[in-house]
Amino acid sequence: MFINTTIETSAGRVDIRIDSEQFIGRALDVLRESGKLPGGTAPDYFHSRLNRRPVSAYMTFAEERVFDGDILSAIE
C-alpha cells in the first residue's frame, strides 16, 4: 500500500508517495542520496502530526501507523 506523506527536517520539507512497508529512516536516506533533501544528521525520531506522537526512524511507516496525509517532523 502506498501513502502520501510529508517529511520535514531542519534542511527542508519534501512531499513523497511511498510504500508503507518502507523504513522511515531509509526513505530519508534515499531522499538525501537523490538530492531531494539536503544532508545533515539523520534523526532517530520524527513527530507524527496526525498521531500526535513520536515515531521511530527504525520502523516502517506501517508499523508506526503513519497514514496518508501525515506530516513527519524531525525531532533533532
C-alpha beads as a LAMMPS data file, in Angstrom:
LAMMPS data file: protein, C-alpha beads

76 atoms
75 bonds

1 atom types
1 bond types

-500.0 500.0 xlo xhi
-500.0 500.0 ylo yhi
-500.0 500.0 zlo zhi

Masses

1 110.0

Atoms # bond

1 1 1 0.000 0.000 0.000
2 1 1 1.331 3.417 -0.916
3 1 1 0.846 6.542 1.181
4 1 1 1.387 10.243 0.544
5 1 1 3.238 11.984 3.350
6 1 1 5.479 14.959 4.038
7 1 1 8.872 14.752 5.727
8 1 1 10.252 17.870 7.382
9 1 1 13.771 18.361 8.723
10 1 1 15.802 21.454 9.529
11 1 1 17.228 21.105 5.998
12 1 1 13.853 21.310 4.251
13 1 1 10.486 19.764 3.506
14 1 1 9.525 17.239 0.843
15 1 1 6.258 15.552 -0.163
16 1 1 6.575 11.880 -1.084
17 1 1 4.498 8.908 -2.189
18 1 1 5.989 5.771 -0.665
19 1 1 5.316 2.121 0.128
20 1 1 4.060 1.925 3.715
21 1 1 6.365 -1.098 4.270
22 1 1 9.457 1.090 3.740
23 1 1 11.566 2.017 6.775
24 1 1 11.187 5.702 7.649
25 1 1 14.934 6.227 8.054
26 1 1 15.695 4.512 4.751
27 1 1 13.218 6.802 2.985
28 1 1 15.119 9.778 4.405
29 1 1 18.418 8.270 3.181
30 1 1 17.017 7.878 -0.337
31 1 1 15.774 11.478 -0.351
32 1 1 19.221 12.700 0.655
33 1 1 21.039 10.475 -1.855
34 1 1 18.805 11.726 -4.681
35 1 1 19.340 15.375 -3.739
36 1 1 15.696 15.970 -2.813
37 1 1 16.639 16.823 0.768
38 1 1 19.972 18.336 1.803
39 1 1 22.274 16.263 4.009
40 1 1 22.796 16.574 7.704
41 1 1 22.376 14.416 10.755
42 1 1 19.680 11.783 10.327
43 1 1 17.153 11.985 13.163
44 1 1 16.208 8.878 15.129
45 1 1 12.665 10.122 15.725
46 1 1 10.010 12.142 13.964
47 1 1 6.825 13.704 15.314
48 1 1 3.662 12.499 13.565
49 1 1 1.184 15.358 13.279
50 1 1 -1.812 13.066 12.721
51 1 1 -0.982 10.673 15.569
52 1 1 0.462 13.426 17.785
53 1 1 3.317 11.221 18.977
54 1 1 6.921 10.391 18.157
55 1 1 7.689 7.702 15.571
56 1 1 10.975 5.846 15.155
57 1 1 13.083 6.137 12.008
58 1 1 13.990 2.453 12.536
59 1 1 10.422 1.236 11.966
60 1 1 8.301 1.139 8.805
61 1 1 5.581 3.665 8.057
62 1 1 3.002 0.868 8.553
63 1 1 4.471 -0.275 11.895
64 1 1 4.335 3.301 13.197
65 1 1 0.830 3.755 11.778
66 1 1 1.777 6.689 9.571
67 1 1 -1.203 7.256 7.295
68 1 1 -1.890 9.088 4.058
69 1 1 -1.603 12.853 4.525
70 1 1 0.537 12.718 7.672
71 1 1 3.432 15.125 8.225
72 1 1 6.554 13.803 9.913
73 1 1 8.707 16.491 11.522
74 1 1 12.230 15.536 12.563
75 1 1 12.953 15.661 16.270
76 1 1 16.514 16.997 16.214

Bonds

1 1 1 2
2 1 2 3
3 1 3 4
4 1 4 5
5 1 5 6
6 1 6 7
7 1 7 8
8 1 8 9
9 1 9 10
10 1 10 11
11 1 11 12
12 1 12 13
13 1 13 14
14 1 14 15
15 1 15 16
16 1 16 17
17 1 17 18
18 1 18 19
19 1 19 20
20 1 20 21
21 1 21 22
22 1 22 23
23 1 23 24
24 1 24 25
25 1 25 26
26 1 26 27
27 1 27 28
28 1 28 29
29 1 29 30
30 1 30 31
31 1 31 32
32 1 32 33
33 1 33 34
34 1 34 35
35 1 35 36
36 1 36 37
37 1 37 38
38 1 38 39
39 1 39 40
40 1 40 41
41 1 41 42
42 1 42 43
43 1 43 44
44 1 44 45
45 1 45 46
46 1 46 47
47 1 47 48
48 1 48 49
49 1 49 50
50 1 50 51
51 1 51 52
52 1 52 53
53 1 53 54
54 1 54 55
55 1 55 56
56 1 56 57
57 1 57 58
58 1 58 59
59 1 59 60
60 1 60 61
61 1 61 62
62 1 62 63
63 1 63 64
64 1 64 65
65 1 65 66
66 1 66 67
67 1 67 68
68 1 68 69
69 1 69 70
70 1 70 71
71 1 71 72
72 1 72 73
73 1 73 74
74 1 74 75
75 1 75 76
